[in-house]
Amino acid sequence: MDTPVDLRVADSVATVTLNRPEKRNALNDQLLDALLDKLTLAKEDPAAHCIVLTGAGEKAFCAGGDLGSTPQGLLQMHQGRERFVDTLKCMSTLGKPILARVAGDALGGGFGLMLACDLVIAADDTQMGTPEVQVGLFPMMIMALIFRNIGRKKGMELMLSGAKVGAPEAQTLGLINYAVPREQLDSKVAELASKIAGFSPAVLKLGRDAFYHSADMDQWSALEYLRSQLTLNTLTEDAAEGIMAFLSKRKPEWKGR
């Protein structure tokens, strides 16, 4: 029996795959539980320096919530949504860069998962957005992610109109990093993931954690906090190794500490 989420680690990159292609990788309790589990495993695996999140098949990265799932009581549905919040929290505190490989549409909650990734590479024929208003729902939870990735006017247009944007426009808006021809998607993802995985995992964790911790601080509080983080960075063995390697004109040998 196929698991709702697969995990594979190779060449310092962990690939986490949403595996419900027959349901357009829609989110249900089982998938979210499995996703949280696989992300935690990737976080704890010292062989994984970088994570790629993707969806099985080419129709959808993730189509959002599974509207056809077994009906639940209102309280159970409300509590179940905590799984989605827990997943997003896990992603922000993972300590390892997360790249989204988007080979199919990213809609609703799937759009939110995509936005929760640090970098996004999408096939240029994919679409993304928040169409749930068309069925009487509003993208409440992912609103927090939308407005941390895009300006107010365009964000409101996406939510109020339910319109989808193609990957090239999403790149222009800053929602994704790259919109590439489908045949180049895997090579671009591999290129970027391999490059990032080749840097010091300790320094990547320090920098990524500092970004998310300081993101909602005021300017001066952020500067004071980041000053302390830079001091910690300079005290790592990998910082010393990186500087010595640069001065010696050789490739650094990271120790991860």
N, C-alpha and C positions, 0 to 999 in steps of 0.2 A: 504493500500500500504506500502510495506517495505521501510524503510529509508536506504540510502546508508551507513550510519554509525550509530551504536547503542551505547548507553551509559547506563551502569548500575553501581550503587554504592552500595556496601555491605561490612560490616566489615572493613571499612576504606580504601577499595580498589576500585578504579574506573576501570571498564573494558570497553575499547573502541574497538568495533568490526567493521572491514570493512565488509560490508554486501552486496557484489555482487558475491555470490558464483557461479552463473551461468556464470559469466565473469571472474572467477578466481580472484575476488576482484581487477580487473584492475583499474588503476587510470584514472578518467576523471574529468572534471571541477566540476560536481555535487558532486562526492565523496570527492574531496579535499576541497570544500567549507564546506561540512558537517563535515569532519574530523577536520578542523580548528575550527569550531563551537563547536564540542563536546570536543576537547582538552581545549578550553577556558572555557567551563562550568566546566570541571574537575579541572582546575586550580583555579577557583573561589569558588569551593565547599569546605568548611572547613571540611566536613565529609570525603573527599578523601585525604588520606595521601600519596598514592602511586597509580600509573596507570599501568594497563596491556593493551598493544596494541596487538590485534590479528586479524585474518581473519576468516570469517565464512567458515565452511566446512573443509575438510582435503586435498583438492587438492592443494590449494595455500594459503599461507599467503597473498601474493600480487604478481601478475604476471607482475607488472610494468605498463607502459602506455598502455591505451586502443587503440591499433592500428586500431580497427574496429569502432571507434566512428565516429560520423557525421563529414564529412570534414569541415574545417574552412579555412578562409583566412590566409595568412602567418603572418600578423600582429596580428591577433586574437590568433593564435597559440603561437606566441612569448609571448604575454601578458599573455596568459593562464598559461604558465610555471612559471610565478611569483607566482601562487598559491602554487606550489610545494616548491619554495624557502621560501615563507611565512610560510608554514607548518613546514619545518625544523627549521626555526628561532624560531617558537613558541615552538617546542619541546625542543630546547636548553635553552630557557629562561622560561620554565614552572615553575621552582621552586619546582617540585616534581619529585621523581624518576620514570622513565618509564621502564617497563620490556616488552620485546617482547615475546609473546607466539607464537612460530612458529610450527604450525601443518601441514603446507603445504609448497610448494616451495616458496622461496623469490627471485625474479628475477628482474633485471633491477631497475626501480624506487622502487619496493618493497624491493629489497636488500638494497637500500639507506634508506628507512624507517626503516628497521630492524637495520641498522648500527647507525641510529640516536638515538636509544634507549640506555639507560644506561647499561642494562643487557639483555642478550638474552638466552632463554631456548628453545631448538628445539627438536622435535621428531627425533630420530636417522635415520629415513628413508627419511628425507626431503633433498632437494638440494637447493643450492643458488648460485648466480653468475650473470654475465653480458652477456647474450647471444645476446644482440641486434646488435653486430657487424655482426652477421650472416644475418641480414636483411638490412645492409648498414647504421646502426646508431652506434654512439659511446657513451658510458656512460659519457657524458660530466659533467653534474651537480653532479652526485653521486661520481665522481672522488675525489671531495673534502672530502667526507666521507670515501671513501675506504682507502686513504692514511693517514687518522687519526686513522685507525684501524688495518693496516697491513703494512708490509714492502714493499719497492718499487718493488723488483723483482717479488714477488708473486702477488702483485697488478697488475703489468703490464701484467703478464701472464694471469690473469683472464680477463682483458679487451681486450687484443690483440687476445686471442684464443677463447673467448666466451665460454670457458669450465665452467661447473658447478662443484661445490665441494659438497660432502655429508656432513651432519652435523658432523660426527665424525672428518673428516679432518678439517672442519671449526673450531671446538673446538681446535684442535691442533695448528692451525694457529693463534688463538686468535680472530677470528671473532665473536665467540659466547662463552658464559660461560659454557653451559651444553648441551650435546647431550644425551638424555635419551630415553629409550624404550617408544614407543607411549603410552602404558598403564600407564606409570608413569608421563607423561607430566603435566597433570593438578595438580597432587599432588605436584610435584616439584615447579611449578609456584606458587601455593597457599602457600607452605612452605616459599618460598623466599619473596613473596609479603607481607605475614603476618608478617614476621620477620622485614622487613624494615618499614612497616606501624606502627609498635609498638615503633619506636624511635621518638624522638622529631621532629615534622614537621618544627619547626623554625630552628633547627640545621641542619637538612637535606637540607633545602633550602639554608642556608648560605654556607654549604659545597659544594653543587652541583653548585650553582651560581659561587662560587670561582673557582671551577675546570674549568668551561667553559670560565670564564673571563680570567684566567691565562694560558690557554692551549697553546696559540700562543705567549706568552711573552718570552723574553730571561730569562735565569736562575735568574739573579740578580734582574731584575724588578719583576719577579714572586715572589721571596722571600720577597721583600719589600711589595708587595701587600698582600701576604698571611699573613705576620706578622700583618698587620692592620686588616685582617679578623679574625685572631685568637683572637685579642683583643676584637673585636665585639662579637665573640662567647662567650668569658668569661663573658661578660656583660649581657648575656641573663638570664632570670629567669630560663629557663630550664637547663642551665649549673649549676646554683646554686642548683637547685632541684636534678639534677643527682648526684652531688658530695655529697649532704646531704644524699640522698638515699643510696649511696654506703657506706658511713661511718656508717649509721644506719642499714645497712644490710636489706633494704626493697626495694620494687619495686618503681621506680620513678613514679610520677604523673605529666605527661607533661601538660603544659599550652599553648604551642605553641607560646611562646614569650620569 
